[in-house]
């Protein structure tokens, strides 16, 4: 009896997983891992290690989706970096619209309304699957390179060229790799890259595995 129950639960989980993947694929989004199997993934909003301290609505599995052309371009950038012993770690990709709205609610309820001026928005290119947040890692060790600030540091030092030394070189290396494949950096955030050719895509609110 117990075994039958466990089988049913796992089957339901598989059905749910297939369901959200099908919805995303029909919306023109692809799992980046299908194109870049070795890419590292650390979707911060799928856990508590983010500026809100909580998992955001719509993030129930840590799977990185992007518009198909953007996913392919990111895979090319990964291969370009691999030639130098480097790789990408994805910190955010497609973001359900409900998660962006939750960020705004957090800013207002926590007394951080000032972050709504250029840092946090209810509508994002992430909702289109046309933006990715990423950093660099060493492929041999898997360790992240120093970038001068933490991810989502709401600071002037987060601007791509606002630091010097190794952190600046690392930021510019990331920028070169991604811009060579058609991405465009948001200058206030070293980690954020839009894919301009997909900015006309509709914003979506398809939850990741929920």
Secondary structure, DSSP 8 states (H G I E B T S, - for coil): -HHHHHHHHHHHHHHHHHHHHHHHHHTTEEEHHHH-TT-EE--GGGSS-STTSS--TTBSS---EEEHHHHHHHHHHHHHHHTTTEEEEEEE-S--HHHHHHHHHHHHHTT-GGGGTTT--SS-GGGGT-EEEEEEEETTT--B---SS-TT--SGGGSTTS--HHHHHHHHHHHHHHHTTTEEE-TT-TTEEEEGGGTTS------B--
